[in-house]
Amino acid sequence: MSVLTRGGTRAQVAAVGLLFFAGGLAMGAWTSRIPAIKHALALSDLQLSIGLLAMAAGGMAGMQATGPLIDRLGSHRLMIPSALALGPALLAPSLAGGLPMLVVTLFAFGGCYGVLNVSMNANAVAVEALRGRPLLSKMHAVFSVGGFLGAGTGGVLAAAGVPVTTTFLTAGSVVTAVAALTARSALRTPPAPRQQGGPAPRGVLLLGVLAFWCLVGEGAATDWSSVYLHDTLGSGPGLAAAGYAAFAVAMTAGRLAGDRLAVRLGPVRLVTACALLAATGLGTALLAGHPAAAVAGFALFGAGLSCTVPQVFSAAGHRDPAYAGRALARVVSIGYLGFLAGPVIIGALAEVTGLAVALAVPVAGTLVVALAAPALKR
């Protein structure tokens, strides 16, 4: 890989950052119009769950297939095509005439997103290595900004009665345009050297466990924070929504500062401190059992989780840079499983113990992350 000029490096940072933004925009737009898709196709909760499961399965399949291809071809050869395909793939579910076609289109959408997720993280790790400074935390903050914009715009269009197809066509066109704009400036990464028997990056499984528990926490806050405030603590709809809003804003702010903190503290101390902050914040709020404490607790939980996943992904990509794709595919897939399974586990446990007790699961998970943070050493 050739040495890059400072201007070239800036262009490649901008390129991969725009793709993180595009990925967040697509996912935010999709989530904002799920109720409209359900209503348009007259789906039951179970039928909608089947569609969402197909999307998750597509995402897992895309992630698993991407790792070896990144190492064989270079991350840019998957990152740009998957970003270009993500726009049309977002539009397709709005054209489905029934559940079978919705399942097919959501599997394709999840697959495109899964490929983009792993490949853009791998490309960002390569840019990070060339710069000699942390970058992943800022990239994940940009993803969150894209998600806010996609969800906010989708919500406004929904309130105005704009059809789902128009919403997805608009967001998908932006995603495709961004992908086309970045095609020339994105970092070209070289293929990995051929190796008998394939690579075996050390410590990847443990990093996957860290990602799993981090994303259990993110999934718990996404799916259960508002429910906890409304149903368990008796808050009104506005205050209940403030729980997730506080979590999301604090997470984005923490990620914007995360790269500087990583330079100052190092990844092990940063992740240890962040995990302890997350566990203390949410754990104390659950013990207090008051709406104001819960909002503050979810804010601290978001701030604590903000730097953990970027540092875990960065560590995975740097384990063996020649085979970053395979390592990242494993870690991202295990983490994604936590995001999907965590809220389900918490919901099942809440049926038996109550939601306040069930939310102790992500608290315990962040303590596991704090204890296992030395796995981030390179």
N, C-alpha and C positions, 0 to 999 in steps of 0.2 A: 504494500500500500504506500503510495507516494506521500511525501511530506506536503502538507497543505499550507497555503498562505492564510493569514488571519482573515482576510476578506472571504476566502473560500470556505473557511470553517464557519464563519457567520452565516453564509448562505445555506450551508448544510444543516446548521442548527435551526434556521428559519424553516427549512423544508420539512424536517421531521416534526418540528413543532406544529406546523400547519396541518400535518396529517393526524397528530394527536387531537388537535382541535376538531378536525373533520369527523374523526371517530366518535368523539363526545357529542358533537352536533347530531349525528345520525341516531345515536342511542337515546339522546334526550328527546328528539322529535318522535321517535317510536313510542317511548314510554308515555308521552303526553297524550297520545291518541289511542291507546289500548282500549279505553272504555268505548270509544266510537266504533272501533273495529268489532268489539263484542256486540254492540247494539245493532250495527249494520247487518251482521250475519246471524243475529238472533241466537247467540251461543249461550249455553249454560256455563256456570263456573267450571264444571268438569271439562267441558269441550274447550274452553279457553285455556285451561291448564294443559290440555294435550298439545295445543298449538305452541304454548310457551315452552313445554318440554321439548318439542321438536326444535325450537330455536336454540335451546341449551345444548341439545345433542349435536346440532350443526356446529355450534361454537367449539365444543370439545373435539369434534372430528377435525375441524379446521386447524385447531391448535396442535393436535397430535401430528397431523400430516406436515405441518409447516416446518418444524424443527429440522429434520434431515434435509429438506429442500433448501432451507436457508444456508446450511453448511455446504451444500453441494453447489448452489448457484449464486449465493450472495443475497443479503436481505432485501436490497433494492429491487431485485427481480420478482419478489413476491409482494413487497410493500406497495409499489405503485399500481400494479394490476388489480390487487385486492381493493385498494382505495377507489380506483376507477369503477370497479364493479359494485361497490357498496351503495352508490347512489341509486342505480336501477334496482338493486336488491331491496332497498328500502321502499321503493315505490310498489314493488310486486305484491306485498300482502294487501294493499288497499284495492287491488284489482281482483282479489280472490272472490270466487262466487259461492264458496262454501268451505266447510271445515277441511275436506281432503286437500284442496288447493292451498288453503291457508297453512296447513302443515308443511306442504312442499316448499312454499315460498319462505316460510319462517326458518326452515332448515337451511335454505340457501342464504338467507340474510345472516343467520348465526354463523354459517361457515365462512362467509366473506369477512365478517367482523373478527372471527377467531384467527384467520390468517393475518389480517391487518394488525391485530393486537400483538401477536408474537413478533411479527416482522418489524413493526415500527419500534418496539422495545429493543430488539436486536440492533437495529440501525442506530438508535439513540445511544446504546452502549458503545458502539463503534465510534460515534462522534465524540462521546464522552472521553474515550481513550485517547483520541487524537488531540483533544483540547487539553487533556491533563487536569481537568476539573470536573466535579460532579455536575450532572445535567438531568438525571432521571426525575428528580423531585419536581423541577420546574416543568418538565414535559407532562407529568401527571396533573399538575395544577392547570395547565393549558387544556388538558382533556376535560377537567371539571368545568372550566369556563365554557367550553363548547357544549357540555351537557346542560348547563344552566340556560344558555342561550337557546338551545334546541327545545328544551322543555318549556321555557318561558314563552317562546314564540308559538309553539304548538298550542299552549294553553290559551293564548290570546286569540289565535285563529279559531280554536274550538269554541270559545265564548262568542265569537262573531259569526258562528254558524258556517265557517268555511269548510268545504268537504275534506275528508281525510286525504283523498287522492291529491288535491291541490297542495295540502300541507306537505305530504311526502315528496311530491314533485319539486316543490320549492327547495326543501332541505336537501333532497338528493341531487338537485342541480348544483347547489353550492358545494356539496361534497365532491362531485365529479370535477367541477371547475378547479377546486383547490388541488385535487390529485393531479390534474393536467398541468397546473401551474408549477408544481414541485418536481415534475418528472425530470427536468434537466439539471436541477441543482441538488437533488438528493445525493447523499454519499454513496458511491459505488463500493461495495465491500467485496473482497476477493473470496473465491471458494476455498473451503478448508482443504488442506493436503489429504490425499488418500491415505487411509490407514486400515490395516488388516484388522477385522473384527469390530471396527467401529470404536468411537471414543467412549470413555467412561469417566466423565467429570466427577471429581470428588466432592462430597458434601451436598450434592444437589437435592437428595431426598430430604435432608434436614432443612434445607432452605425452603423446600416445598411445604414442609410442616409449618414453618414460620408464616409463609404466605397463606396457608390454609386458615390459621387462627386470625391473622390480620383481616382477611376477607370475611370470615365468620362475623367479626365485629362490624365491618361495613354493611354486610347484609342485614344484621340485626338492627342497626340504626335505621337503615333504609325502610325496612318492612315493619318494625315494631315500635319505633320511638313515638309516633303519633298515637298508635293504639294504646300504648302504656299511659301516656298523658291523659288521653280521653277516657278510656274505659277503667283503668285502675285508679287514677288519681282524680277523675271527675272534672278535668279541664274542658273548657269550651273548644269549639273547632279551631279558632284562631290560635289560642295558646298551644293546643295540641300540635298544630302544624309547625309552631315555632321550635319544637324539639328537633325535628330533622333539619330545619333551616339553620339552626345554630350549629348543628353537627357539620353540615355541608360547608358553611362559610368558614368555620374554624379549620376544617380540613384543607380547604383551598388556600387560606392564609398561611397555614403551616407548611404547605408544599412550596409556596412561593419563597419561603425562607429556608427551606430544607437543605438546598445545595450549599448555602453559606454555612449553615450549622454543621453539615457533614465535614466541611473543610476544617472547621474550628475544633470539633469534638471527635471526629472520626466516626465511622459507621457503627461500631459496637457501642460506644458510649451514647451516641445519639439514639439508637433504637432502644437501648436499655432505658434511658430516661423517658423517652416518648411512651414506651409501653407501660412504665410505672405511672406516668401521668394519666394515661387512658384508664388503667385499672382503678387508680385512686379516685379519679373524677366520677366515673360511672358508679363505682362501688359505693362511694359516699352518698351519691344522689339516691341510690336505691334504698340505702339505710334511712335516709332522711324522709323519704316518702312524701315530698312536697312538690307541687308543680314548678315553682321557681327553681328549686334545687335540681329538678330533673332537667330543665332547659340548660342550666349551667353545667350539669353533669354531662349531658350529651355534647355540649360545646367542648369541654375538656377531653371527652372521649374522641371527638373528631380531631382536635389538635394533637392528641397523643398518637392516633393512628396515621396522621398525615404523612409522616416521614418513613414509616415502616415498610410499606410495600415498595416504594421506589428504591430504597436501600437493599431490600432483598432481591429485587429483580436485577439491580446493578451488580450485586455480588455474584448472582448466578451467571450473568453474561461475562463477567471477568474471570470466572473459575478457569476456563480454558478458552480464550478469545477466539481461537480458530473454530471451536465448536459451540459458540454462544447460542446458536439457533436451537440445537438439541437441548441444551441445559435450560434455556428460557422456556421452551415448549413444555418441559416437564414441570417446572416451577409454576408457570402461569396456569397450566391446566389444574394442578393440585389446588392452587389458590382459588381458581374459578369454581372448583367443586365446593370449597368452603363457602363461597358467596351464595351458591345455590342451596347447599344442604343446611347451612347454619340456621336460617330463618325457619326451615321446616322442623328441625330438631327443637328449636326454642318454642315453636307453636305446639308441638306434641307434648313437651314437658310442661308448658303452661296449663294444659288441660288438667294436669295432675296436681301441680304445685302452685299455680298462679303465675302471672307474667313477671311479677317483681322478682320471684325466686328464679324463674327460668332465665331472666336476663343476667343472672350471675354467671352463666356459661361464657359469654364473651369476656366478662371480667376475668374469669379464670384463664381464658385463652390468652389474654394480653399478659398475664403473669408468666405463662409458658413462654411467650415471645421474649419477655425480659430475661428469663433464665437461659434461654437458648441463643441470645444475641451474639455470644462469641463465635457462633458459626459463620458470622459475616466476615471474619478475618480472612484476608486474601493470602 
